Amino acid sequence: MDREKIMNGISNEILAALAAMAKANTPEEKLRYSEVVKNLCDSLSVFLNLIGDMAPYDDDDEPIPF
């Protein structure tokens, strides 16, 4: 799968979970949604870290400096 599609999907799920958490009435519901948001944010950070790690190796047709 395409990384951007996965990241967009995770971002959309985070927004949906935040919206649902705002509508939650009980503390238990809010806790459940906050755990979902945390897990989704952790998943998104994996892709962001991957992109950050790959940034120094962008393919710009320049010789590799080693």
Residue pairs with C-beta under 8 A, 6 or more apart in sequence:
3 47
3 50
3 51
6 47
7 44
7 47
7 48
10 40
10 43
10 44
10 47
11 44
13 40
14 37
14 40
14 41
14 44
17 33
17 36
17 37
17 40
18 33
18 37
20 33
21 29
21 30
21 33
21 34
21 37
24 30
24 32
24 33
